[in-house]
Amino acid sequence: MWSEWQDKGRRTPDDAAVGYALAAAFGTGAEPMWKLTLDAALSLFG
């Protein structure tokens, strides 16, 4: 994966809100996304 910062876009408070929500959900000990997906898939069969 390759990413490159381009400072052409406009940042809004909504962008910051999404970033803070993601950091709060997955940066502070929340379950990883793969585990949440696996649990959801297994709950369909069990």
N, C-alpha and C positions, 0 to 999 in steps of 0.2 A: 504494500500500500504506500502511496506517495501523496503527500499533501504539501501545499504551498500557500503561504499567507498572501492574500491580495487585499490591499487596503482600498478597494474601489467601492465596496458596498457601504450601506448605511446601517449602523447598529442602532437598535431601538431598545427600550426597556423590556419589551417582550423577549428579545434575544437573551438578555441577562436573566430573565425569569426562568427560561427553559434551561439555561446553563446551571443555575442554582438548584433547580428541581432535580436535574440529573445528578449533580454532585451530592445532593442530600440523599437521594435514593440509592445510588450505587457507590458512593465514595465513603460511606460511613458504616460499613459492615452489613449492608443489605445483601440478600442472596444474589449470586450472579445470574445473569439473564439465562444462561444455558440451563441452570438448575430450575429456575422458575418454569421454563418451557418444558423440561422433562417432567416435572411434577404435574403440570397441567395435562400433558399427554398421558401420563400414567393414571391420572384420576379419571380419565375417560373410560379406561378399561378395568378399573378396580373399584 
